[in-house]
């Protein structure tokens, strides 16, 4: 039988105590690091919620400002063109610059915003494809963009089968013949509005003008865009004048069911840079010459927000 003297027993007990202490310290370190990580995660979540909330308030403010600008424009002008106040973008502006005499939190002092208003009726309304004239315009637009014009008929057929309007350009995905790359090209020239609408000749890009007026070539369409920057059309008769000056000829038909010089639908875009995020927002605003059911002259049809990580 093996017997341990007192010194040997002490050394063994001391070694066991040391190992136990190391294990306890290791476990404690793991627990503490986990608690710290959870605390940091909670802090980050709180910061994200704070940034999102602050961005939402700023975006709501920018939407209200856009509605105010559009209402004021309607009171002073009967036609809409790119030389008006609504067309001026808000570029990389600091929130602090708008609140110079106000005491604002430090985290808001570095927040910057970008904003713009786009005439939605400068684009082809996808839901117009349900009409014979709209179908023809869409087919010509696809041809102008180098895309398959038969997609127009496929789009019209889908509208008829679904018995419901498109809500967004992305609704084209899933229709035979369309893919992501085609839809991304079209986003610059088409929009989905809740009702059929006319195209504003004063704001439409050259490609859309070529689709509306078959007599326009690329050159004459660019000439029209240049002509209207100096003298935008105030009525349908002046559209004919613009067409003549652009070189399209004197017998170009101006269909009041297809074109106009005023708009009622607008896209308000905003970008808020706050914290480590960039919050993108797009709203479709309707403007009316008479009060809408809400009692206001403008209303928000839909509102979409996305968040991206800043670089």
C-alpha positions as CSV (number, residue, x, y, z in Angstrom):
1,X,0.0,0.0,0.0
2,X,1.3,3.5,-1.0
3,X,1.3,6.1,1.7
4,X,1.7,9.9,1.1
5,X,3.5,12.0,3.6
6,X,2.0,15.4,4.6
7,X,4.1,17.3,2.1
8,X,3.0,15.2,-0.8
9,X,-0.6,15.5,0.2
10,X,-0.2,19.3,0.5
11,X,1.4,19.5,-2.9
12,X,-1.4,17.5,-4.5
13,X,-4.2,19.4,-2.8
14,X,-2.5,22.7,-3.7
15,X,-2.2,21.6,-7.4
16,X,-5.9,20.6,-7.4
17,X,-6.9,24.0,-6.0
18,X,-4.8,25.8,-8.6
19,X,-6.5,23.9,-11.5
20,X,-9.9,24.5,-10.0
21,X,-9.1,28.2,-9.7
22,X,-7.9,28.3,-13.3
23,X,-11.1,26.6,-14.4
24,X,-13.2,29.0,-12.4
25,X,-11.3,32.0,-13.9
26,X,-11.7,30.6,-17.4
27,X,-15.4,30.1,-17.0
28,X,-15.8,33.5,-15.5
29,X,-14.0,35.1,-18.4
30,X,-16.2,33.3,-20.9
31,X,-19.3,34.4,-19.0
32,X,-18.2,38.0,-18.7
33,X,-17.1,38.2,-22.4
34,X,-20.5,36.8,-23.3
35,X,-22.3,39.4,-21.1
36,X,-20.1,42.1,-22.7
37,X,-20.9,40.9,-26.2
38,X,-24.6,40.8,-25.4
39,X,-24.4,44.3,-23.9
40,X,-22.6,45.6,-27.0
41,X,-25.2,43.9,-29.2
42,X,-28.0,45.5,-27.3
43,X,-26.4,48.9,-27.5
44,X,-25.9,48.5,-31.2
45,X,-29.6,47.4,-31.6
46,X,-30.7,50.5,-29.6
47,X,-28.5,52.7,-31.8
48,X,-30.0,51.1,-35.0
49,X,-33.5,51.7,-33.7
50,X,-32.6,55.3,-32.8
51,X,-31.0,55.9,-36.2
52,X,-34.0,54.4,-38.0
53,X,-36.5,56.4,-35.9
54,X,-34.5,59.7,-36.5
55,X,-34.3,58.9,-40.2
56,X,-38.0,58.2,-40.5
57,X,-38.8,61.6,-38.9
58,X,-36.4,63.3,-41.3
59,X,-37.9,61.5,-44.2
60,X,-41.5,62.4,-43.2
61,X,-40.3,66.0,-42.9
62,X,-38.9,65.9,-46.4
63,X,-42.1,64.4,-47.8
64,X,-44.1,67.1,-46.2
65,X,-41.7,69.7,-47.6
66,X,-42.1,68.1,-51.1
67,X,-45.9,68.3,-50.8
68,X,-45.6,72.0,-49.8
69,X,-43.4,72.8,-52.7
70,X,-45.8,71.0,-55.1
71,X,-48.9,72.8,-53.7
72,X,-47.2,76.2,-53.9
73,X,-46.1,75.4,-57.5
74,X,-49.7,74.5,-58.5
75,X,-50.9,77.9,-57.1
76,X,-48.5,79.9,-59.3
77,X,-48.2,77.8,-62.5
78,X,-50.7,75.9,-64.7
79,X,-48.0,74.0,-66.5
80,X,-45.0,72.0,-65.1
81,X,-41.5,72.0,-66.5
82,X,-37.9,71.4,-65.4
83,X,-37.2,75.1,-64.7
84,X,-39.5,75.3,-61.7
85,X,-38.5,75.1,-58.0
86,X,-39.7,71.5,-57.5
87,X,-37.0,70.3,-60.0
88,X,-34.1,71.7,-57.9
89,X,-32.4,68.9,-56.0
90,X,-31.3,69.1,-52.4
91,X,-27.7,67.9,-52.4
92,X,-25.7,66.6,-49.4
93,X,-27.1,69.1,-46.9
94,X,-26.4,69.0,-43.2
95,X,-29.3,68.9,-40.8
96,X,-27.4,71.2,-38.6
97,X,-27.4,73.9,-41.3
98,X,-31.2,74.0,-41.2
99,X,-31.2,74.3,-37.4
100,X,-28.4,76.7,-36.7
101,X,-30.0,78.4,-33.7
102,X,-31.4,75.1,-32.2
103,X,-29.8,72.9,-29.6
104,X,-29.7,69.5,-31.3
105,X,-28.0,66.2,-30.2
106,X,-24.4,65.6,-31.2
107,X,-25.4,62.5,-33.2
108,X,-27.6,64.7,-35.5
109,X,-25.0,67.3,-36.2
110,X,-23.3,65.1,-38.7
111,X,-26.4,63.8,-40.4
112,X,-26.7,64.8,-44.1
113,X,-29.7,64.5,-46.5
114,X,-30.2,64.4,-50.2
115,X,-33.6,64.9,-51.9
116,X,-35.2,65.3,-55.2
117,X,-38.7,65.5,-56.8
118,X,-39.3,63.8,-60.1
119,X,-42.3,64.2,-62.4
120,X,-43.8,60.7,-62.5
121,X,-45.6,61.7,-65.6
122,X,-42.3,62.3,-67.4
123,X,-42.3,58.4,-67.7
124,X,-44.5,56.0,-69.5
125,X,-47.3,54.7,-67.2
126,X,-47.1,50.9,-67.4
127,X,-50.8,50.7,-66.7
128,X,-51.5,52.7,-69.9
129,X,-50.6,49.5,-71.8
130,X,-54.2,48.4,-71.2
131,X,-55.3,51.0,-73.8
132,X,-54.8,50.7,-77.6
133,X,-52.8,53.9,-77.8
134,X,-50.8,53.2,-74.7
135,X,-49.9,49.7,-76.0
136,X,-48.6,51.3,-79.2
137,X,-46.5,53.8,-77.3
138,X,-45.0,51.2,-75.1
139,X,-44.2,49.0,-78.1
140,X,-42.3,52.0,-79.7
141,X,-40.5,52.7,-76.4
142,X,-39.3,49.1,-76.2
143,X,-38.0,49.4,-79.8
144,X,-36.3,52.7,-79.0
145,X,-34.5,51.1,-76.1
146,X,-33.4,48.1,-78.2
147,X,-35.8,45.7,-76.4
148,X,-38.3,43.2,-77.8
149,X,-41.4,45.2,-78.8
150,X,-43.6,42.1,-78.4
151,X,-43.2,42.5,-74.6
152,X,-45.8,45.3,-74.9
153,X,-48.5,42.8,-76.0
154,X,-47.4,40.4,-73.3
155,X,-47.8,43.2,-70.7
156,X,-51.2,44.1,-72.0
157,X,-52.3,40.5,-71.9
158,X,-51.1,40.1,-68.3
159,X,-53.1,43.2,-67.3
160,X,-56.2,41.8,-68.9
161,X,-55.8,38.4,-67.3
162,X,-55.1,39.7,-63.8
163,X,-57.8,42.3,-63.9
164,X,-55.7,44.5,-61.7
165,X,-53.2,47.3,-62.2
166,X,-49.4,47.1,-61.7
167,X,-48.2,48.6,-58.4
168,X,-44.6,48.8,-59.3
169,X,-42.2,48.2,-62.2
170,X,-40.9,45.1,-60.4
171,X,-44.3,43.5,-61.1
172,X,-43.0,42.8,-64.6
173,X,-40.8,40.1,-63.2
174,X,-42.5,36.8,-63.8
175,X,-44.1,37.9,-67.1
176,X,-42.6,35.8,-69.9
177,X,-39.8,37.7,-71.7
178,X,-38.9,39.9,-68.8
179,X,-35.8,39.5,-66.6
180,X,-34.0,41.6,-64.0
181,X,-31.7,43.3,-66.4
182,X,-34.5,44.4,-68.7
183,X,-36.5,45.7,-65.8
184,X,-33.5,47.7,-64.5
185,X,-33.2,49.3,-68.0
186,X,-36.9,50.1,-68.1
187,X,-36.9,51.7,-64.6
188,X,-35.5,54.9,-66.1
189,X,-38.4,55.2,-68.5
190,X,-41.5,53.7,-67.0
191,X,-43.6,53.9,-63.9
192,X,-46.7,52.3,-62.4
193,X,-49.4,54.8,-61.5
194,X,-52.8,54.1,-60.0
195,X,-54.8,55.4,-63.0
196,X,-54.1,55.9,-66.7
197,X,-52.3,59.2,-67.3
198,X,-50.8,61.4,-69.9
199,X,-47.1,62.1,-70.5
200,X,-45.7,65.6,-69.7
201,X,-43.9,66.8,-72.8
202,X,-42.0,69.4,-70.8
203,X,-40.3,66.8,-68.6
204,X,-40.2,63.5,-70.5
205,X,-36.8,62.1,-71.6
206,X,-36.0,61.9,-75.3
207,X,-36.7,58.2,-75.5
208,X,-40.2,58.6,-74.2
209,X,-40.8,61.5,-76.6
210,X,-39.8,59.4,-79.5
211,X,-42.3,56.7,-78.4
212,X,-45.1,59.3,-78.2
213,X,-44.3,61.0,-81.4
214,X,-43.2,58.5,-84.1
215,X,-42.0,61.4,-86.3
216,X,-39.2,62.2,-83.9
217,X,-35.8,60.9,-84.5
218,X,-33.1,60.8,-81.9
219,X,-31.7,64.1,-83.2
220,X,-35.1,65.9,-83.3
221,X,-36.1,64.5,-79.9
222,X,-32.9,65.9,-78.4
223,X,-33.6,69.2,-80.2
224,X,-37.1,69.3,-78.5
225,X,-35.5,68.7,-75.1
226,X,-33.2,71.6,-75.7
227,X,-36.0,73.9,-77.1
228,X,-38.3,73.3,-74.1
229,X,-35.5,74.2,-71.6
230,X,-35.7,77.7,-72.9
231,X,-39.4,77.9,-73.8
232,X,-41.5,75.1,-72.1
233,X,-44.9,74.5,-73.6
234,X,-47.8,76.1,-71.7
235,X,-50.6,74.3,-73.6
236,X,-51.2,71.7,-76.3
237,X,-50.8,74.3,-79.1
238,X,-47.3,75.2,-77.8
239,X,-46.4,71.5,-78.0
240,X,-47.0,71.7,-81.7
241,X,-44.8,74.7,-81.8
242,X,-42.0,72.9,-80.0
243,X,-42.3,69.9,-82.4
244,X,-42.0,72.3,-85.4
245,X,-39.0,74.0,-84.0
246,X,-37.3,70.7,-83.2
247,X,-37.5,69.7,-86.8
248,X,-40.2,67.1,-86.5
249,X,-42.4,68.7,-89.2
250,X,-45.6,70.7,-89.2
251,X,-48.1,68.0,-89.4
252,X,-47.3,66.0,-86.2
253,X,-50.4,65.0,-84.4
254,X,-50.7,66.0,-80.7
255,X,-53.1,63.7,-78.9
256,X,-54.5,65.1,-75.7
257,X,-55.2,61.6,-74.5
258,X,-51.5,60.9,-74.6
259,X,-49.7,64.1,-73.8
260,X,-50.1,67.2,-71.6
261,X,-48.0,70.0,-70.1
262,X,-49.1,69.5,-66.5
263,X,-48.8,66.6,-64.0
264,X,-50.5,65.2,-61.0
265,X,-48.2,62.4,-59.9
266,X,-44.7,62.9,-58.5
267,X,-41.9,60.8,-57.0
268,X,-40.2,62.3,-54.0
269,X,-36.8,60.7,-53.3
270,X,-34.7,61.2,-50.2
271,X,-31.5,59.8,-48.8
272,X,-30.6,60.2,-45.1
273,X,-27.0,59.4,-44.0
274,X,-27.0,58.8,-40.2
275,X,-24.7,56.7,-38.1
276,X,-23.3,53.8,-40.2
277,X,-26.5,53.6,-42.4
278,X,-27.9,55.3,-45.4
279,X,-31.7,55.3,-45.5
280,X,-33.3,55.6,-48.9
281,X,-36.9,56.6,-49.3
282,X,-39.2,57.0,-52.3
283,X,-42.8,58.2,-52.2
284,X,-45.5,58.6,-54.8
285,X,-47.4,61.9,-54.3
286,X,-50.6,62.8,-56.0
287,X,-51.5,66.4,-56.5
288,X,-55.0,67.7,-57.3
289,X,-56.4,71.0,-58.4
290,X,-59.4,70.4,-56.0
291,X,-59.2,69.1,-52.4
292,X,-58.8,65.4,-52.1
293,X,-60.9,63.4,-49.6
294,X,-58.4,64.2,-46.9
295,X,-59.1,67.9,-47.4
296,X,-55.5,68.5,-48.7
297,X,-54.4,69.1,-52.3
298,X,-51.7,66.4,-52.1
299,X,-51.6,62.9,-50.7
300,X,-49.1,60.1,-50.5
301,X,-50.1,57.1,-52.5
302,X,-47.3,54.8,-51.3
303,X,-44.0,55.1,-49.4
304,X,-41.0,52.8,-49.5
305,X,-37.8,52.9,-47.4
306,X,-34.6,50.9,-47.7
307,X,-31.5,50.9,-45.5
308,X,-28.0,50.4,-46.7
309,X,-24.7,50.3,-44.8
310,X,-22.5,53.3,-45.5
311,X,-19.0,52.9,-46.8
